[in-house]
Amino acid sequence: MKIINIKTEYIELQQLLKMEDYISSGGQAKYYLMENEVLVNGVIETRRGRKLRANDVIKIGKEEYQIAWFLKLN
């Protein structure tokens, strides 16, 4: 499982898809989600703007990702 660190309250599913190179632009997210099964916390997700927050688990094909807060330690 890969950990995705975020500094904000949430990221959108389309941002995750772009960060992990499943799509090259946000506009492709709608079509990607229509053609591929993406699970968020075990439920099929079709909304590209789905807000992903800390502790959410996303499964794309065989890959799993978990959203986590980015903590900067000094």
Buried (B, 14 or more C-beta within 10 A) or exposed (E): EEEBEBEEEBBBBBBBBBEBEBBEEBEBBBEBBEEEEBEBEEEEBEBBEBEBEBEBBBBBEEEEBBBEEEEEEE
